[in-house]
Amino acid sequence: MKNTLISKGAPFIAGAALLFAGSAFAKEMPPVDGKPLSRVIQGIEEQGYTPVDAAYDDGRWEVKAYRDDTLQKLKVDPMTGEITQHKKDRL
């Protein structure tokens, strides 16, 4: 029986693929002592925004919301609920 480089490397390649897939699909979670998303949304609504989507990424909430008939992309601090950045969102 002939051994090939591919058959010898197959377990390594499969293991590396599973490791990469696991880290690529890992979800980032908001801090456990941060404000609940419901309170963050409530604060955003009190400022005149109508939220349509929220996701946690890169250590902050990213919220898409309408204000004055314009879709905005907001960055929100998860600890304080403060909007740290806002800009018009491109459709």
Secondary structure, 3 states (H helix, E strand, C coil): CCCCHHHHHHHHHHHHHHHHHHHHCCCCCCCCCCCCHHHHHHHHHHCCCEEEEEEEECCEEEEEEEECCEEEEEEECCCCCCEEEEEECCC
